[in-house]
């Protein structure tokens, strides 16, 4: 089986980039929810 290393490198780069973006988005959502919870606790 012949692998084109350039295509494989490009694919892996895209996968790593997309995983990083997805994990960053999850952290933003978690941070936003925590901020809302803290804000509600202060005003309660």
C-alpha atoms as one frame of an Amber mdcrd trajectory, in Angstrom:
protein
   0.000   0.000   0.000   1.425   3.347  -1.070   0.755   6.359   1.138   1.073
   9.895  -0.104   2.757  11.499   2.892   1.873  15.027   1.739  -1.848  14.202
   1.690  -1.600  12.406   5.013   0.214  15.349   6.585  -2.428  17.741   5.271
  -5.240  15.550   6.584  -3.686  15.200  10.033  -3.082  18.940  10.194  -6.736
  19.592   9.416  -7.908  17.058  11.998  -5.723  18.543  14.733  -6.854  22.057
  13.827 -10.546  21.115  13.933 -10.172  19.274  17.247  -8.482  22.319  18.741
 -11.279  24.585  17.533 -13.952  22.255  18.929 -12.299  22.024  22.335 -11.858
  25.796  22.448 -15.545  26.301  21.662 -16.484  23.935  24.494 -14.314  25.893
  26.931 -15.938  29.162  25.875 -19.403  27.734  26.497 -18.390  26.364  29.911
 -16.823  29.696  30.866 -19.941  31.581  29.813 -22.165  29.323  31.918 -19.892
  29.705  34.940 -19.894  33.475  34.564 -23.702  33.512  34.439 -23.923  31.299
  37.529 -21.544  33.519  39.488 -23.427  36.629  38.403 -26.730  35.089  39.531
 -25.227  34.080  42.885 -24.031  37.644  43.528 -27.447  39.111  42.790 -29.409
  36.522  44.775
